[in-house]
């Protein structure tokens, strides 16, 4: 497979197949997963980054356990729409994944996802700073994945 436009993703998957969402940080990878019907995204796990081989092994194990067949990666686009070093790092991660696993990958603009999740955790969940640090990356991955799932649902309806 390859990196595809998000709207092409459903045609490349069985009718019922989970998708994982990733929030690629500098030190961690937040992982979320959808249900098989691709309606709801849920935070799943946090992978502490070491080297790509180990990071992908952990991700692959999570994907297999949830029977996920595609990846949506949050793309940190700058506010003016340009792509900086972090976005290029996300694209490089996708290329590395495709070298070892044949599956569809799509990107989703993640502008302000971490900020939105932090605000939600502070305002709505009254979460402490220490607890937020533990959950923000996987919650951001769920935020990213849910945005992509909502876009897919709105495009098909």
N, C-alpha and C positions, 0 to 999 in steps of 0.2 A: 504494500500500500504506500501511501505517501501522506504528506500534509495536504489536507483538503479544506475547502470552504466549509464552514459549519453546516450550511444548509444542504450540503451533499452527504453529510454523515449518515442520516437514516437509510438512504438507499444502499449503503455499504454494509449495513448490519442486519442481522436477523430481526424479525419484528419485536421479539423480546430479548434484549441484551442490555446489560448494565454498561455504564460508561463511567470512567473515573475522571475526576477533575483535579488538576494540580495547581498549587500556588508555589512556584519555585522561588525560594528565598536564597539568601547568601549562605546560610548555615543549615537550613531545613527545607524539606519539601512537605507542604501540607497536602494531604490526600483526602478527597471526598469521593463518594460513590453514589450513583443513582440507583433507583429501583429498576427492575427489569423492564418496566414499561416506560422508563425515562421521564417520569413526572416529578419526582422528588429527589433532591440531593441531600445527603447526610454526611457530616464530618466523619472521617474514618480513622485516620492515623497521621502520625508525624514521623517522617524519616529524617534522622540527623545525617546531613551530608558528610560523606567521607571521600570516596572516589566513585566515578560513574558506575563501574562494574558492580560495586556493592550496593549503591543507591538503586540501580536498576533491578538487581536481584530482589531487593526488598519490595520494590514496586511491583515487580512481576508476581511475586508470591501473593501480595494483596489482591492483584487483579485476578489471579487464578482462584483465590478463595471466594471471590464475589462473582466469578464468571463474567468479568468485564471484558469487553471486546474492542474498546476504543478509548482514546484519551482526549480530553479537552484541557489545554494548557492556558492558564491566564497569561496574557501578553501585556506587560507593563508599558503601555504607550504613554508618551509624555502628554501633558495637558494640551499642547498645540497639535497633537496628532502625529508627531514624529516619533521615530524609534531610536532609543539610546542604547547604551551598553547593556543594560539589564534585559531589554527586549532581544537583543542579539544573542545574549546568553541563553534565553529561553528557546530561541530558534536553533541554537547549537545543540541544546539538550534533545530537542525533537529529532534532529538529524542523527544524533548518537543512538537514540532509541530505534530509529528505522534501520540502522545498520545491524541491529541484533534481533529485532522482532518485526514481523510483517503485520502491521495493524494501522488503521486509520487514526490520524491525529489532526485535531482542529485547534485553532487558537480562539480565545475570547478576550476582548478588551477588558482588562481588569482595573482600569483607572479607578482609584479611590476605594477598591474593595477592602483593603486592610483598614483604611480609615473608617469606612462604614461599619465594619465588623467591630472595631474598637469602640466606636460610639455606641453601637447596640449593646455591647457587653457592659459598658459603663452605665448607660442610661436605663436600659431595660432589665439587665440581669444583675446590676450592682456588683459586678465582679471585681475582685481585688486586682491590683497591678500584677502581682505574681501569678495569679491564676490566668489572667488574660494572656500573659506571655506564653503559657502552656497551650492555650487553645486557639489563639488568634490565627495561626497559619492554617490549621485544618478547617477552622470556621471560614476563613477567607477562601479556601479551596471550595467549600460548599457554596459560598456566595457566588463564586465564579461559575461553578457548574450549574447552579440553579438559574443564573442569568442565561446561560447557553440553552438549557432545557426549555426555559420560557420562550426564548426566541424561536426554537424549533417548533414548539407547540403553536405559537402565534403565526408562524409561516405556513403551517399545514392546515390551519383552521380558518 
